[in-house]
Structure formats: C-alpha cells, structure tokens
C-alpha cells in the first residue's frame, strides 16, 4: 500500500488528459467535448488526417478555431506527432528522422516545425516527437548506430531551434524499438545536441515498466529535471502493448505520488492508441481509475469541485506564432515496410 504524502508537503495537482490517437473514430470537436464532459483537464492532440490535419489547406484558420474550442472547454493541450500514416500512406511513421534519404528526413523535419507553430498558436505545454527506428541497410553493422545518431542530431537541431524561438518545449519520447528507446538514450541525445534548453522529455509510464531497469516511480524521479510531457497506461514487463488500466502490472499510486512530488505541471495523458474502437468507453473508465489512484497516493488532482468539468482557463496562454508558413507538401507513396516488433503501436 502506498503511504500518503507527508503532511505539509506541497504537491503539484495532477492534470489528466486523454490522447486523440485513442479517439480516432470521433471528429475532433466531438472528442474534445467528450473529454471535457468526462472531467479531463487536457488533451494530447495527435496531428493526423482526421484531427487538425497538418497537410490540409487553411491550417492557420483551423488552428485558431481549435484554440478557441480548447479555451471554451478549459482544456490544456500537448501537440503529439506520432500519427502512423500522416506523411506516407504506405509506411508506418515514415519517413522518420533516421530515413537514409535526406529529402525524406526533411519532410519529417517540416512536419515537426509545423507542429511547433501549431503548438505555439494553441498555447500547448509541449510538442512531442520520437526518433523512429533505424532503417535496415543504414550502414554496415559496425557503424550503423553511429550513422543513425548523426542523422538524428542533424535532423532535430532545426526543430529544437524552432521550438526555442516559439517558446514551446520539444519533448522527445523514448520508444521501445526506436533509436531513442530508453532514458539513457535520451540523455545521450541531449548531450549530443549540447543540452539545449528547449529540449525536454516525454516520459511514457508504460514504457518504463516495459524496459527500463528502474521501477516506473523511480523513473519519474530520475527524469524530473527534463520532464515536459507524460503519457500513461498499463503495461507488462518486456511486452510493448498499451493496456487499459488494471490489466497490466503497474502499481499506479507510487507513480502518481512521485509525479506530483516533482512539481510537474504539464499534462499526464492516457495513451491507448489501439483502443479507438472503444475510445469513449476507455476514456470514461480511465479517469476515475486515475482519480482513485491519486487519492490512494494522497496527491491532489486538478478538477472542478463537482468533479465533472475541468477548470476554465487552465490552459496556458502563449503568443501566437509570428509566421504562418505553408504546411509541408504531401509526399509521394512510399515503399511498404513492416515495423519491428516492439516499435510504436
């Protein structure tokens, strides 16, 4: 049993959101209304063809409308960029920052720079991204990893610069099966880029259970100085499968206690990307689970007194992006490829 937080300890209220990649069958406006009605205080907004498509016309106008809707509902937001086929209809998450073709890498960089501008206009807490998997045939095995790291740092540098100019943190997520798979890999990336201030971390609690050497609560404490975004779901050791709460192995009260103790003030977003077929059901059941876990841990949760609607005005305000650059051009069809076992769902 998790002991309650010590009396007199100042803890940051946890702010729970739900990822739109788990509500892919809903229109964006309907998804946002659902989450507000359920009592969430935020949303992880994955830019995709059905949700604020970053490649479609009138992006600036659609972003303004979304910003107004978020304000009206009192929802905070983090912009996520893990859509499977938003750039290439045949290659999952392709092209990536590790693509051997410089022009292909540039398309991913363009998408991330667009995501930064969208995040600035939405007043988002952060922009999420990940490295991608190392493509087969990258280089002879002895220098394959070195080549991949060189590509990653070269591709991310202009995105970090754009994030700094926009005042929006870029939160890299260690992802099982990717080049940046663990917290240790994130720190390698951070040092390779010169530890830039805009670069932060997306910590997925399930991934900690899956492959980190430390328990999830200890991962939270270790990651605290760089924490800019948090994703949460259940998971089992050694199996990268995002599971509804209570169906994996994670003990959540210690995790939430550790998270609150860090002073983290961003969103903690439920990440169930393979459960859109039951998205409203999962969203409705996930928040009460997290509230119970937080109560067990003795940590506060950001919500209205009646617990049914988020606090209006909780979303941070940022100045609009100063430029409305065109969205990256849609790429030609790519070559089909199978994602390695254990890569992003």
BALOBA-1460 file (C-alpha; in Angstrom, 3 decimals):
// residues 345
<rec num="1" residu="x" x="0.000" y="0.000" z="0.000"/>
<rec num="2" residu="x" x="1.295" y="3.452" z="-0.901"/>
<rec num="3" residu="x" x="1.668" y="5.733" z="2.130"/>
<rec num="4" residu="x" x="0.082" y="9.165" z="1.747"/>
<rec num="5" residu="x" x="2.304" y="12.135" z="1.079"/>
<rec num="6" residu="x" x="3.830" y="13.622" z="4.228"/>
<rec num="7" residu="x" x="1.683" y="16.283" z="5.853"/>
<rec num="8" residu="x" x="2.771" y="19.752" z="4.843"/>
<rec num="9" residu="x" x="4.428" y="18.579" z="1.631"/>
<rec num="10" residu="x" x="3.465" y="20.892" z="-1.257"/>
<rec num="11" residu="x" x="2.389" y="18.766" z="-4.203"/>
<rec num="12" residu="x" x="1.502" y="19.929" z="-7.675"/>
<rec num="13" residu="x" x="-2.062" y="18.998" z="-8.712"/>
<rec num="14" residu="x" x="-2.009" y="16.359" z="-11.438"/>
<rec num="15" residu="x" x="-3.705" y="17.309" z="-14.688"/>
<rec num="16" residu="x" x="-5.061" y="14.335" z="-16.603"/>
<rec num="17" residu="x" x="-5.713" y="14.282" z="-20.331"/>
<rec num="18" residu="x" x="-6.584" y="11.705" z="-22.962"/>
<rec num="19" residu="x" x="-4.886" y="11.187" z="-26.326"/>
<rec num="20" residu="x" x="-6.859" y="11.769" z="-29.510"/>
<rec num="21" residu="x" x="-4.974" y="8.854" z="-31.091"/>
<rec num="22" residu="x" x="-7.276" y="6.731" z="-28.914"/>
<rec num="23" residu="x" x="-10.355" y="8.566" z="-30.235"/>
<rec num="24" residu="x" x="-9.603" y="8.303" z="-33.943"/>
<rec num="25" residu="x" x="-13.202" y="7.452" z="-34.850"/>
<rec num="26" residu="x" x="-14.513" y="10.730" z="-33.421"/>
<rec num="27" residu="x" x="-14.476" y="14.151" z="-35.032"/>
<rec num="28" residu="x" x="-12.032" y="16.396" z="-33.210"/>
<rec num="29" residu="x" x="-14.752" y="18.695" z="-31.873"/>
<rec num="30" residu="x" x="-16.717" y="15.712" z="-30.584"/>
<rec num="31" residu="x" x="-13.596" y="14.233" z="-28.974"/>
<rec num="32" residu="x" x="-12.786" y="17.487" z="-27.167"/>
<rec num="33" residu="x" x="-16.375" y="17.869" z="-25.942"/>
<rec num="34" residu="x" x="-16.375" y="14.268" z="-24.702"/>
<rec num="35" residu="x" x="-13.179" y="14.750" z="-22.703"/>
<rec num="36" residu="x" x="-14.408" y="17.981" z="-21.144"/>
<rec num="37" residu="x" x="-17.722" y="16.375" z="-20.202"/>
<rec num="38" residu="x" x="-15.913" y="13.440" z="-18.592"/>
<rec num="39" residu="x" x="-13.824" y="15.800" z="-16.447"/>
<rec num="40" residu="x" x="-10.426" y="15.687" z="-18.156"/>
<rec num="41" residu="x" x="-8.380" y="18.858" z="-17.907"/>
<rec num="42" residu="x" x="-6.378" y="18.336" z="-21.076"/>
<rec num="43" residu="x" x="-5.845" y="16.517" z="-24.342"/>
<rec num="44" residu="x" x="-2.895" y="15.007" z="-26.165"/>
<rec num="45" residu="x" x="-3.679" y="16.180" z="-29.699"/>
<rec num="46" residu="x" x="-2.090" y="13.948" z="-32.342"/>
<rec num="47" residu="x" x="-1.903" y="15.795" z="-35.655"/>
<rec num="48" residu="x" x="-3.474" y="13.417" z="-38.172"/>
<rec num="49" residu="x" x="-5.712" y="13.388" z="-41.211"/>
<rec num="50" residu="x" x="-8.840" y="13.308" z="-39.018"/>
<rec num="51" residu="x" x="-7.635" y="15.675" z="-36.272"/>
<rec num="52" residu="x" x="-6.232" y="19.081" z="-37.292"/>
<rec num="53" residu="x" x="-4.586" y="17.669" z="-40.416"/>
<rec num="54" residu="x" x="-1.219" y="19.442" z="-40.716"/>
<rec num="55" residu="x" x="-1.109" y="18.891" z="-44.504"/>
<rec num="56" residu="x" x="-4.614" y="20.125" z="-45.369"/>
<rec num="57" residu="x" x="-5.484" y="23.660" z="-46.564"/>
<rec num="58" residu="x" x="-6.405" y="26.520" z="-44.198"/>
<rec num="59" residu="x" x="-4.249" y="25.210" z="-41.369"/>
<rec num="60" residu="x" x="-3.916" y="28.597" z="-39.668"/>
<rec num="61" residu="x" x="-7.696" y="29.151" z="-39.614"/>
<rec num="62" residu="x" x="-8.383" y="25.622" z="-38.399"/>
<rec num="63" residu="x" x="-5.776" y="26.019" z="-35.672"/>
<rec num="64" residu="x" x="-7.420" y="29.249" z="-34.493"/>
<rec num="65" residu="x" x="-10.798" y="27.522" z="-34.315"/>
<rec num="66" residu="x" x="-9.267" y="24.668" z="-32.319"/>
<rec num="67" residu="x" x="-7.610" y="27.127" z="-29.947"/>
<rec num="68" residu="x" x="-10.949" y="28.830" z="-29.322"/>
<rec num="69" residu="x" x="-12.616" y="25.473" z="-28.707"/>
<rec num="70" residu="x" x="-9.934" y="24.420" z="-26.224"/>
<rec num="71" residu="x" x="-10.334" y="27.730" z="-24.400"/>
<rec num="72" residu="x" x="-14.117" y="27.373" z="-24.272"/>
<rec num="73" residu="x" x="-13.811" y="23.872" z="-22.795"/>
<rec num="74" residu="x" x="-10.958" y="24.740" z="-20.424"/>
<rec num="75" residu="x" x="-8.717" y="22.043" z="-21.852"/>
<rec num="76" residu="x" x="-4.929" y="22.185" z="-21.812"/>
<rec num="77" residu="x" x="-3.126" y="20.618" z="-24.747"/>
<rec num="78" residu="x" x="0.086" y="18.951" z="-25.786"/>
<rec num="79" residu="x" x="0.703" y="18.524" z="-29.521"/>
<rec num="80" residu="x" x="1.744" y="14.976" z="-30.406"/>
<rec num="81" residu="x" x="3.274" y="13.856" z="-33.703"/>
<rec num="82" residu="x" x="3.029" y="10.067" z="-33.621"/>
<rec num="83" residu="x" x="0.388" y="9.619" z="-36.327"/>
<rec num="84" residu="x" x="1.101" y="6.429" z="-38.225"/>
<rec num="85" residu="x" x="0.500" y="7.459" z="-41.836"/>
<rec num="86" residu="x" x="0.210" y="11.239" z="-41.887"/>
<rec num="87" residu="x" x="3.269" y="11.679" z="-44.147"/>
<rec num="88" residu="x" x="3.339" y="8.395" z="-46.064"/>
<rec num="89" residu="x" x="0.240" y="6.266" z="-46.741"/>
<rec num="90" residu="x" x="2.299" y="3.082" z="-47.015"/>
<rec num="91" residu="x" x="4.996" y="3.316" z="-44.356"/>
<rec num="92" residu="x" x="4.074" y="3.447" z="-40.696"/>
<rec num="93" residu="x" x="5.697" y="6.523" z="-39.137"/>
<rec num="94" residu="x" x="7.571" y="7.116" z="-42.361"/>
<rec num="95" residu="x" x="9.615" y="8.944" z="-43.274"/>
<rec num="96" residu="x" x="11.406" y="9.299" z="-39.950"/>
<rec num="97" residu="x" x="14.236" y="11.455" z="-38.689"/>
<rec num="98" residu="x" x="16.518" y="8.489" z="-39.471"/>
<rec num="99" residu="x" x="15.499" y="7.971" z="-43.080"/>
<rec num="100" residu="x" x="18.530" y="7.431" z="-45.348"/>
<rec num="101" residu="x" x="17.087" y="9.875" z="-47.903"/>
<rec num="102" residu="x" x="17.863" y="13.480" z="-46.848"/>
<rec num="103" residu="x" x="14.752" y="14.746" z="-48.639"/>
<rec num="104" residu="x" x="12.616" y="12.235" z="-46.746"/>
<rec num="105" residu="x" x="14.143" y="13.308" z="-43.428"/>
<rec num="106" residu="x" x="13.399" y="16.896" z="-44.412"/>
<rec num="107" residu="x" x="9.690" y="16.061" z="-44.746"/>
<rec num="108" residu="x" x="9.648" y="14.811" z="-41.146"/>
<rec num="109" residu="x" x="11.547" y="17.897" z="-40.019"/>
<rec num="110" residu="x" x="8.998" y="20.035" z="-41.854"/>
<rec num="111" residu="x" x="6.139" y="18.294" z="-40.075"/>
<rec num="112" residu="x" x="7.762" y="18.832" z="-36.674"/>
<rec num="113" residu="x" x="8.380" y="22.506" z="-37.404"/>
<rec num="114" residu="x" x="4.728" y="22.829" z="-38.408"/>
<rec num="115" residu="x" x="3.769" y="21.095" z="-35.150"/>
<rec num="116" residu="x" x="5.806" y="23.661" z="-33.222"/>
<rec num="117" residu="x" x="3.920" y="26.517" z="-34.899"/>
<rec num="118" residu="x" x="0.584" y="24.828" z="-34.197"/>
<rec num="119" residu="x" x="1.591" y="24.291" z="-30.574"/>
<rec num="120" residu="x" x="2.527" y="27.953" z="-30.190"/>
<rec num="121" residu="x" x="-0.842" y="29.036" z="-31.600"/>
<rec num="122" residu="x" x="-2.701" y="26.612" z="-29.324"/>
<rec num="123" residu="x" x="-0.761" y="27.601" z="-26.202"/>
<rec num="124" residu="x" x="0.383" y="23.992" z="-25.854"/>
<rec num="125" residu="x" x="2.556" y="22.760" z="-22.998"/>
<rec num="126" residu="x" x="4.943" y="20.963" z="-25.372"/>
<rec num="127" residu="x" x="5.431" y="19.285" z="-28.747"/>
<rec num="128" residu="x" x="6.016" y="15.543" z="-28.558"/>
<rec num="129" residu="x" x="8.153" y="13.575" z="-31.012"/>
<rec num="130" residu="x" x="10.250" y="10.411" z="-31.235"/>
<rec num="131" residu="x" x="13.342" y="9.298" z="-33.113"/>
<rec num="132" residu="x" x="11.999" y="6.470" z="-35.248"/>
<rec num="133" residu="x" x="13.510" y="3.050" z="-35.841"/>
<rec num="134" residu="x" x="16.877" y="2.536" z="-37.503"/>
<rec num="135" residu="x" x="16.155" y="1.592" z="-41.144"/>
<rec num="136" residu="x" x="17.563" y="-1.646" z="-42.465"/>
<rec num="137" residu="x" x="20.611" y="-1.105" z="-44.634"/>
<rec num="138" residu="x" x="21.536" y="2.123" z="-42.846"/>
<rec num="139" residu="x" x="25.229" y="1.148" z="-42.811"/>
<rec num="140" residu="x" x="27.424" y="-1.842" z="-42.135"/>
<rec num="141" residu="x" x="26.557" y="-3.153" z="-38.685"/>
<rec num="142" residu="x" x="29.697" y="-1.760" z="-37.031"/>
<rec num="143" residu="x" x="28.841" y="1.861" z="-37.844"/>
<rec num="144" residu="x" x="25.051" y="1.592" z="-38.184"/>
<rec num="145" residu="x" x="24.261" y="3.179" z="-34.842"/>
<rec num="146" residu="x" x="26.780" y="5.985" z="-35.302"/>
<rec num="147" residu="x" x="25.238" y="6.830" z="-38.670"/>
<rec num="148" residu="x" x="21.753" y="6.829" z="-37.152"/>
<rec num="149" residu="x" x="22.750" y="9.157" z="-34.310"/>
<rec num="150" residu="x" x="24.365" y="11.522" z="-36.790"/>
<rec num="151" residu="x" x="21.167" y="11.661" z="-38.832"/>
<rec num="152" residu="x" x="19.017" y="12.176" z="-35.740"/>
<rec num="153" residu="x" x="21.013" y="15.045" z="-34.278"/>
<rec num="154" residu="x" x="21.270" y="16.749" z="-37.667"/>
<rec num="155" residu="x" x="17.527" y="16.468" z="-38.254"/>
<rec num="156" residu="x" x="16.481" y="17.526" z="-34.753"/>
<rec num="157" residu="x" x="18.725" y="20.582" z="-34.494"/>
<rec num="158" residu="x" x="16.490" y="22.888" z="-36.595"/>
<rec num="159" residu="x" x="13.396" y="21.611" z="-34.782"/>
<rec num="160" residu="x" x="14.944" y="22.412" z="-31.397"/>
<rec num="161" residu="x" x="15.835" y="25.863" z="-32.733"/>
<rec num="162" residu="x" x="12.256" y="26.420" z="-33.904"/>
<rec num="163" residu="x" x="10.909" y="25.258" z="-30.550"/>
<rec num="164" residu="x" x="13.171" y="27.682" z="-28.726"/>
<rec num="165" residu="x" x="12.072" y="30.579" z="-30.935"/>
<rec num="166" residu="x" x="8.401" y="29.701" z="-30.358"/>
<rec num="167" residu="x" x="8.800" y="29.197" z="-26.614"/>
<rec num="168" residu="x" x="7.420" y="25.654" z="-26.763"/>
<rec num="169" residu="x" x="9.428" y="22.723" z="-25.321"/>
<rec num="170" residu="x" x="10.248" y="19.854" z="-27.667"/>
<rec num="171" residu="x" x="9.625" y="16.673" z="-25.663"/>
<rec num="172" residu="x" x="11.341" y="13.597" z="-27.117"/>
<rec num="173" residu="x" x="9.803" y="10.253" z="-26.200"/>
<rec num="174" residu="x" x="11.954" y="7.148" z="-25.692"/>
<rec num="175" residu="x" x="10.076" y="4.465" z="-27.598"/>
<rec num="176" residu="x" x="10.730" y="0.684" z="-27.465"/>
<rec num="177" residu="x" x="12.327" y="-0.446" z="-30.700"/>
<rec num="178" residu="x" x="13.479" y="3.049" z="-31.676"/>
<rec num="179" residu="x" x="16.974" y="4.504" z="-31.700"/>
<rec num="180" residu="x" x="15.982" y="6.546" z="-28.644"/>
<rec num="181" residu="x" x="14.394" y="3.719" z="-26.669"/>
<rec num="182" residu="x" x="15.344" y="4.416" z="-23.046"/>
<rec num="183" residu="x" x="16.054" y="7.247" z="-20.647"/>
<rec num="184" residu="x" x="19.758" y="6.577" z="-21.147"/>
<rec num="185" residu="x" x="19.284" y="7.102" z="-24.889"/>
<rec num="186" residu="x" x="17.501" y="10.392" z="-24.239"/>
<rec num="187" residu="x" x="20.442" y="11.619" z="-22.199"/>
<rec num="188" residu="x" x="22.810" y="10.560" z="-24.985"/>
<rec num="189" residu="x" x="20.739" y="12.635" z="-27.423"/>
<rec num="190" residu="x" x="20.601" y="15.585" z="-25.033"/>
<rec num="191" residu="x" x="24.371" y="15.648" z="-24.665"/>
<rec num="192" residu="x" x="24.946" y="15.151" z="-28.395"/>
<rec num="193" residu="x" x="22.832" y="18.248" z="-29.105"/>
<rec num="194" residu="x" x="24.668" y="20.305" z="-26.481"/>
<rec num="195" residu="x" x="21.917" y="20.128" z="-23.839"/>
<rec num="196" residu="x" x="19.743" y="22.851" z="-25.428"/>
<rec num="197" residu="x" x="17.197" y="24.450" z="-23.117"/>
<rec num="198" residu="x" x="14.136" y="23.789" z="-25.355"/>
<rec num="199" residu="x" x="14.825" y="20.025" z="-25.421"/>
<rec num="200" residu="x" x="12.879" y="18.003" z="-22.881"/>
<rec num="201" residu="x" x="11.467" y="14.563" z="-22.295"/>
<rec num="202" residu="x" x="8.175" y="12.795" z="-22.885"/>
<rec num="203" residu="x" x="8.013" y="10.023" z="-20.302"/>
<rec num="204" residu="x" x="5.671" y="7.136" z="-21.053"/>
<rec num="205" residu="x" x="4.950" y="5.314" z="-17.791"/>
<rec num="206" residu="x" x="4.132" y="2.068" z="-19.583"/>
<rec num="207" residu="x" x="7.454" y="2.127" z="-21.400"/>
<rec num="208" residu="x" x="9.211" y="2.406" z="-18.040"/>
<rec num="209" residu="x" x="7.500" y="-0.808" z="-16.948"/>
<rec num="210" residu="x" x="8.304" y="-2.438" z="-20.284"/>
<rec num="211" residu="x" x="12.054" y="-1.965" z="-20.483"/>
<rec num="212" residu="x" x="13.660" y="0.471" z="-18.033"/>
<rec num="213" residu="x" x="15.911" y="-1.027" z="-15.294"/>
<rec num="214" residu="x" x="14.228" y="1.138" z="-12.636"/>
<rec num="215" residu="x" x="10.596" y="0.854" z="-11.487"/>
<rec num="216" residu="x" x="8.272" y="3.459" z="-13.028"/>
<rec num="217" residu="x" x="8.139" y="5.646" z="-9.909"/>
<rec num="218" residu="x" x="11.932" y="5.772" z="-9.784"/>
<rec num="219" residu="x" x="11.996" y="6.628" z="-13.494"/>
<rec num="220" residu="x" x="9.754" y="9.612" z="-12.770"/>
<rec num="221" residu="x" x="12.101" y="10.862" z="-10.067"/>
<rec num="222" residu="x" x="15.168" y="10.341" z="-12.258"/>
<rec num="223" residu="x" x="13.546" y="12.140" z="-15.202"/>
<rec num="224" residu="x" x="12.149" y="15.066" z="-13.213"/>
<rec num="225" residu="x" x="14.555" y="17.818" z="-14.372"/>
<rec num="226" residu="x" x="13.757" y="17.168" z="-18.037"/>
<rec num="227" residu="x" x="10.077" y="16.224" z="-17.774"/>
<rec num="228" residu="x" x="7.885" y="18.163" z="-20.227"/>
<rec num="229" residu="x" x="5.138" y="15.675" z="-21.088"/>
<rec num="230" residu="x" x="3.822" y="12.427" z="-19.577"/>
<rec num="231" residu="x" x="1.896" y="9.577" z="-21.178"/>
<rec num="232" residu="x" x="0.282" y="6.913" z="-19.044"/>
<rec num="233" residu="x" x="-1.293" y="3.486" z="-19.496"/>
<rec num="234" residu="x" x="-0.834" y="-0.006" z="-18.111"/>
<rec num="235" residu="x" x="1.802" y="-2.397" z="-19.474"/>
<rec num="236" residu="x" x="3.653" y="-5.612" z="-18.719"/>
<rec num="237" residu="x" x="7.373" y="-6.152" z="-18.378"/>
<rec num="238" residu="x" x="9.030" y="-6.920" z="-21.704"/>
<rec num="239" residu="x" x="5.876" y="-6.506" z="-23.810"/>
<rec num="240" residu="x" x="5.267" y="-3.212" z="-25.603"/>
<rec num="241" residu="x" x="1.481" y="-3.246" z="-25.591"/>
<rec num="242" residu="x" x="-0.523" y="-0.278" z="-24.307"/>
<rec num="243" residu="x" x="-3.164" y="-1.695" z="-21.975"/>
<rec num="244" residu="x" x="-6.212" y="-0.257" z="-20.192"/>
<rec num="245" residu="x" x="-5.650" y="0.444" z="-16.519"/>
<rec num="246" residu="x" x="-5.834" y="-2.586" z="-14.278"/>
<rec num="247" residu="x" x="-4.927" y="-5.093" z="-16.987"/>
<rec num="248" residu="x" x="-1.133" y="-4.795" z="-16.723"/>
<rec num="249" residu="x" x="1.429" y="-4.851" z="-13.933"/>
<rec num="250" residu="x" x="1.922" y="-1.205" z="-12.916"/>
<rec num="251" residu="x" x="1.258" y="-0.020" z="-9.370"/>
<rec num="252" residu="x" x="-0.021" y="3.481" z="-10.114"/>
<rec num="253" residu="x" x="-0.283" y="5.243" z="-6.722"/>
<rec num="254" residu="x" x="3.529" y="5.338" z="-6.243"/>
<rec num="255" residu="x" x="3.916" y="6.629" z="-9.806"/>
<rec num="256" residu="x" x="1.420" y="9.454" z="-9.280"/>
<rec num="257" residu="x" x="2.936" y="10.302" z="-5.898"/>
<rec num="258" residu="x" x="6.377" y="10.579" z="-7.495"/>
<rec num="259" residu="x" x="4.995" y="12.670" z="-10.338"/>
<rec num="260" residu="x" x="3.256" y="15.130" z="-8.026"/>
<rec num="261" residu="x" x="6.341" y="15.419" z="-5.831"/>
<rec num="262" residu="x" x="8.443" y="16.564" z="-8.798"/>
<rec num="263" residu="x" x="6.310" y="19.674" z="-9.212"/>
<rec num="264" residu="x" x="5.481" y="18.699" z="-12.798"/>
<rec num="265" residu="x" x="2.706" y="20.961" z="-14.090"/>
<rec num="266" residu="x" x="2.146" y="19.631" z="-17.608"/>
<rec num="267" residu="x" x="-0.406" y="17.075" z="-18.728"/>
<rec num="268" residu="x" x="-0.468" y="13.373" z="-17.909"/>
<rec num="269" residu="x" x="-2.198" y="11.895" z="-20.952"/>
<rec num="270" residu="x" x="-3.797" y="8.465" z="-21.237"/>
<rec num="271" residu="x" x="-2.231" y="6.735" z="-24.253"/>
<rec num="272" residu="x" x="-4.367" y="3.928" z="-25.727"/>
<rec num="273" residu="x" x="-3.804" y="4.227" z="-29.495"/>
<rec num="274" residu="x" x="-5.134" y="0.770" z="-30.316"/>
<rec num="275" residu="x" x="-8.433" y="1.211" z="-28.480"/>
<rec num="276" residu="x" x="-10.212" y="3.758" z="-30.672"/>
<rec num="277" residu="x" x="-12.926" y="1.190" z="-31.377"/>
<rec num="278" residu="x" x="-13.886" y="1.626" z="-27.706"/>
<rec num="279" residu="x" x="-12.446" y="5.099" z="-27.203"/>
<rec num="280" residu="x" x="-15.363" y="6.755" z="-25.378"/>
<rec num="281" residu="x" x="-15.665" y="3.729" z="-23.065"/>
<rec num="282" residu="x" x="-11.935" y="3.721" z="-22.270"/>
<rec num="283" residu="x" x="-11.909" y="7.475" z="-21.713"/>
<rec num="284" residu="x" x="-14.866" y="7.216" z="-19.341"/>
<rec num="285" residu="x" x="-13.247" y="4.458" z="-17.280"/>
<rec num="286" residu="x" x="-9.663" y="5.724" z="-17.276"/>
<rec num="287" residu="x" x="-10.221" y="8.997" z="-15.426"/>
<rec num="288" residu="x" x="-11.978" y="7.512" z="-12.373"/>
<rec num="289" residu="x" x="-9.176" y="4.940" z="-12.140"/>
<rec num="290" residu="x" x="-6.562" y="7.693" z="-12.106"/>
<rec num="291" residu="x" x="-8.537" y="9.725" z="-9.571"/>
<rec num="292" residu="x" x="-8.721" y="6.703" z="-7.260"/>
<rec num="293" residu="x" x="-5.006" y="6.060" z="-7.651"/>
<rec num="294" residu="x" x="-4.256" y="9.712" z="-6.887"/>
<rec num="295" residu="x" x="-6.480" y="9.590" z="-3.805"/>
<rec num="296" residu="x" x="-4.669" y="6.475" z="-2.603"/>
<rec num="297" residu="x" x="-1.374" y="8.294" z="-3.098"/>
<rec num="298" residu="x" x="-2.670" y="11.350" z="-1.261"/>
<rec num="299" residu="x" x="-1.967" y="13.741" z="-4.135"/>
<rec num="300" residu="x" x="-4.265" y="16.476" z="-5.493"/>
<rec num="301" residu="x" x="-5.915" y="16.389" z="-8.907"/>
<rec num="302" residu="x" x="-6.864" y="19.438" z="-10.961"/>
<rec num="303" residu="x" x="-10.635" y="19.391" z="-11.394"/>
<rec num="304" residu="x" x="-13.715" y="21.406" z="-10.556"/>
<rec num="305" residu="x" x="-15.333" y="20.941" z="-7.122"/>
<rec num="306" residu="x" x="-18.102" y="18.779" z="-8.591"/>
<rec num="307" residu="x" x="-15.556" y="16.711" z="-10.493"/>
<rec num="308" residu="x" x="-17.470" y="16.843" z="-13.749"/>
<rec num="309" residu="x" x="-15.787" y="19.620" z="-15.713"/>
<rec num="310" residu="x" x="-12.239" y="20.975" z="-15.920"/>
<rec num="311" residu="x" x="-11.232" y="24.338" z="-14.567"/>
<rec num="312" residu="x" x="-11.903" y="27.018" z="-17.188"/>
<rec num="313" residu="x" x="-8.810" y="28.938" z="-18.159"/>
<rec num="314" residu="x" x="-6.393" y="26.219" z="-17.044"/>
<rec num="315" residu="x" x="-4.719" y="26.176" z="-20.455"/>
<rec num="316" residu="x" x="-1.523" y="28.262" z="-20.515"/>
<rec num="317" residu="x" x="-1.503" y="31.250" z="-22.828"/>
<rec num="318" residu="x" x="1.234" y="31.830" z="-25.354"/>
<rec num="319" residu="x" x="1.691" y="34.478" z="-28.005"/>
<rec num="320" residu="x" x="0.539" y="33.319" z="-31.449"/>
<rec num="321" residu="x" x="3.200" y="32.097" z="-33.824"/>
<rec num="322" residu="x" x="4.632" y="35.008" z="-35.764"/>
<rec num="323" residu="x" x="4.533" y="33.264" z="-39.127"/>
<rec num="324" residu="x" x="2.078" y="31.036" z="-40.930"/>
<rec num="325" residu="x" x="4.454" y="29.045" z="-43.122"/>
<rec num="326" residu="x" x="2.889" y="26.581" z="-45.562"/>
<rec num="327" residu="x" x="2.428" y="23.036" z="-44.423"/>
<rec num="328" residu="x" x="4.909" y="20.510" z="-45.801"/>
<rec num="329" residu="x" x="3.919" y="19.073" z="-49.158"/>
<rec num="330" residu="x" x="2.293" y="15.660" z="-49.189"/>
<rec num="331" residu="x" x="4.888" y="13.045" z="-50.123"/>
<rec num="332" residu="x" x="4.613" y="10.533" z="-52.947"/>
<rec num="333" residu="x" x="3.664" y="6.985" z="-51.975"/>
<rec num="334" residu="x" x="6.480" y="5.152" z="-50.244"/>
<rec num="335" residu="x" x="7.596" y="1.565" z="-50.159"/>
<rec num="336" residu="x" x="5.725" y="-0.714" z="-47.742"/>
<rec num="337" residu="x" x="7.707" y="-1.726" z="-44.678"/>
<rec num="338" residu="x" x="6.947" y="-3.742" z="-41.586"/>
<rec num="339" residu="x" x="7.536" y="-2.078" z="-38.219"/>
<rec num="340" residu="x" x="9.902" y="-4.066" z="-35.996"/>
<rec num="341" residu="x" x="8.313" y="-5.982" z="-33.185"/>
<rec num="342" residu="x" x="8.059" y="-3.739" z="-30.161"/>
<rec num="343" residu="x" x="8.034" y="-0.482" z="-32.113"/>
<rec num="344" residu="x" x="5.423" y="2.234" z="-31.694"/>
<rec num="345" residu="x" x="1.839" y="0.966" z="-31.805"/>
